[in-house]
C-alpha cells in the first residue's frame, strides 16, 4: 500500500449559518461513499468549480483549490462552506431530504451551495465509478482555525 497523502485546510471565521435540506440522494451517496471507503475522510474533486469536497462523519467541507493561506508557518487551502449534518432531526425515510446547517465562511457561499447541489452530485458519480475499479485512496486531513487578524 502506498504512503497516504496529507492535506491542511483552514477554517475561517463563520460568517453565517442557515438551516436547510439537501436532496436525499446526495446525502445518501455521501454516506455510502464514506462507508465503502473505510477511511475517516473521502476526498471528492469538483473540477467544474475548482472545489475539493471532503466528506467525514459529521460534515462535508468545500475547499477552494485556488485559495491558499499561511498562518504560523503552516500553509493550507481555505474552506469556503460546510454542510454540517444535523443528527437532531430524524428522517422517517431514505427519500426524505436531509437536514443540514449550511455554514458560510465566504461571502459567496450561498451561490456556491446552489451550484454544488448539481455539480457535487456529478463529481460523486464519477468518483464512485473510479472507486469501484481502483478502491479508495487514503489521505489524512487537518483543519486549522483561521481567524481574522486584528489590525
N, C-alpha and C positions, 0 to 999 in steps of 0.2 A: 504494500500500500504506500502511496506517495505521501510526503510530508504535507500537512494541512497548511492552507494559507491563513494569514491573519489580517483583519481589517479593523481600522479605528474609525469611529463615527462620532461626531459632536452633536449633542442635543442642545440647540439654542434655547433661550427663554421662551416659554409658551406665550403666544400672542392671544390665542382664543381657543375655546373648546366648544364643540357643537355636538349634541346628541342626535344621531340619525341611524339609519339602517343601510346595509349593503345587501345586494341580491343574495339569496340563499346559495345559489350555485357558486358564487365567488367565495363566500365564506367556507362552504363545504369543501371546495377544491383546495383552499389554503390548509384546512385541517388534514385532508388526505395527503397532501404533499409532505407535510411535516411528519405524519405518522409513517409514511412509506420510506422516508429517507433516514430515519433513525438517528438524526443529528439534532442538536439543540436549536440550530437555525437553518433555514433554507434560503438561499440567495437566488433571486429571480431578476435578470436584467430586463428592463422595459426600454428597449432600444429606441422606440419611436419618440420617447420623451426624455431620453438621456437620464433615466432614473434607474436606480437599483432598489428593488424591494427586498426586504429581509423579513421573513416570517419566523416568529417564535411562538411560544405557548400563549403569550399574553397580548401580542400586538403584531401589526405589520408596520415597519417603518419604511419610509420612502426617502431615499438619499439622492441628492443631486450629484451626479457624476462629474459635473463641471465646477462645483464649488468646493474648494479645498482651503482649509484653515490650519493655522499652527497656534497652539497655546501651550505654554510651559514646556517647550521643546518637543511636543508631540504633534504630529500632523494627521489630519483626517478629513473626511468628507462631511458635509453638513446635512443633517436631517431636515427635510422641508415640511413633512407632515407625518402623522401616525394615525393608524386605525387601532384604537385600543378596544379589544374585545370586552363586551360587558357581560360578565357572568351573573350579574344581579338580576337579569331578566331572562326567564326561561322561554325557550321556544317549544311550542307544542308539536311542531312538525319540522321535518328536514326541508320542507319547501317554504317555510316562513322566512322573511327577510331577517338578517342577523343584526341585532343592535350593537352599535359601536359608539365610541366617543371619537370624533374627528378632532385631532389636536393640531392646531396651526402653529408652525414655527417660522412661517414665511407669509408675507402679505398676499401672495398669490396662491396660497394653499387651497382655497375653495375651488378656484378654477382648475387647479391641478387634480384635485379629487374627482371632479366631474369627468375629466378626460381619462383618469385611471380606471374608472368603472369599466370601460370597454377595452382599453389598451392593456391593462394588467391581466385581464381575463385571457386575451390572446397570448400574452407572454407566458402565462401559466400553462396554457395548452401546449405551447412549443416545448417548454421545459419538461412537462410530464412525458411527452413522447421521447425526449432525449434521455430522461432518467430511466425509462423502461428499457432502452437499449444499453446504456452505459452505467447506470447507477448514479448515485448522488456523490457530489464532491464534498469532502469535509473542509469546513472553514471555521475559523474562530473569529468572534466579533467582540469588540469592546466599545461601549458607548460612554463617552465622557461628557460632563456638563460643559456648556459653552455660554456662560452668562455674558451679558453685555458689560463691557468695562466702563467703569465710572470715569467721567472726564476729570 
